[in-house]
Amino acid sequence: MKLRTFAERMGVRYETAWRWFKSGKIQGRQLDTGTIIITEDVEHYTQPEPVVVVYARVSANENRPNLDTQAERLSGYCAAKGWKVHKVVKEVGSGINDGRKKLLALLADPTVTIIVVEHKDRLTRFGFKYIETLY
């Protein structure tokens, strides 16, 4: 099967499947036209369960009651998507502050595959595109 079809079945981006092919994690061959054909049996590949973390943030202590309702909404969203929430992280701090300890620990954890936020400004006010690209 073509590499693109393999990537779709695995639930990964084409670029990820291409890196797997180039590093030898999956077996296949490249035609003269550049098309990559995967020769391995795809059935033995299983997609690992995503490690989903809910991140809720408010900017001031006076908004602390909103923190619990925000986390509940996000957990409900994850349940609707069929995701198991592994951890709920709640934090009080400014979106401009780049020293939020709980967020930094969350971003440094390599096991986390999905971070669910209500809106991107709950994660950070500036530089969201950098985090999105790196994550």
N, C-alpha and C positions, 0 to 999 in steps of 0.2 A: 504494500500500500504506500501511497505517497506520504511524505513527511507531514504535510499539512493535515491529512486525514488522521494520521497517528496522533498529532498534537491535539486535535479536536476530541478524539476518543479519550485521551489522557486528561483532558481538561486543563491543558497548559498552553501557553503562547507558543507560536511557531518558533520564535527565537530561542526559547528554552529547549524545545525538541532539537533544534539545530545544534545547540551547544552540546546536548547529550550525544548526538551523532558524531560530532567532531571530536569529543573526548573519548569516544568508544564505549559509552554506557549503553548504547543501543546499536545493534548490528544492521547494516544496510549497505547499499552501494549507490554511487552517484553516476548517473548517465552522462554521456557527452554533452547533452543539452543543459546539464546542471540540475536536473530533477533528481531528488533523493528518494530512493525506494527503500523502505524498511522491510527487511527480510525476516525479522524475528516474529515469533508468535506473540501477539499483543495481549492475549488472554491472561498470561501470567503476571502482567503488570497490574498493580493495584495502586490507586491514588490514595495516599495517606490521608487520614482524617485531619481536616484543618484545625489548628489551635487558634480558637477565636477568643479575643479579649475585648470586653466592652470598656471604653474609656469615656467617663463622664467628667465634665469640668464646669465649675462656675467661677466667676471672677472675684467674688467677695463673700465673706462670712454671712452677710445678711441674705444672700441667695442660697444658703446651704439647704433649705427645704426643697429647692428645685433639683438638687443633686440626686436625691433618691428617685424622684419621678422621672428624671432624665435617664437614669440607669434602668429603671423598669421599662420605659419605652424601648430602649435599645435592646434589652433582653427579649422583649416581646417580638421585636423585629427579627432577631436571630432565630427565635423559635419558629417564626413564620417561614424563614428560609430553610429550616431544618438543620441549623447549626447548633452544636453543643457549645455553650459558653463555658470556657475553662476558668475564666477569672473576670471579676468586675473591679475596675480601678476607678476610684472616685478621688478627685483632687480639687482643692480650692486654690486658685492662683490666676494671675493675669495671663491672658493669651500672648502678651508681648514678652513676658518673662521666659527666658530660654534656660532657666535653671530649675525647672520643676522636676523634683527628684523622682516622682512616680512615673512621669512620662519618659524621662531619660532611661530609667530602669526597664520600662516596657520596650522602648526602641532598641535597647542593647540586648534584649533577650532573643537569641537566634531561633528559639523554638516557636515563637509566635508567628503565625502566618497571616492572620487577619486581625486588624484593629478596627473596631466599629465605633464610629463617632456620630453624633446627631447631625452635626454640620462641621465642615472643615475648619471653621473658626474656633471650634471647641478644642481642636488639636493645637492650632497655632494661628496667630493673626497674620503673620508674614512667613513666606518661605514654604508654604504647603507643597508647592510643586517639587521642591527639593526632596522632601520626605517621601512624596508619592513616587518619585523617580527612583530613589535609593531603596525603598522598601519593596 
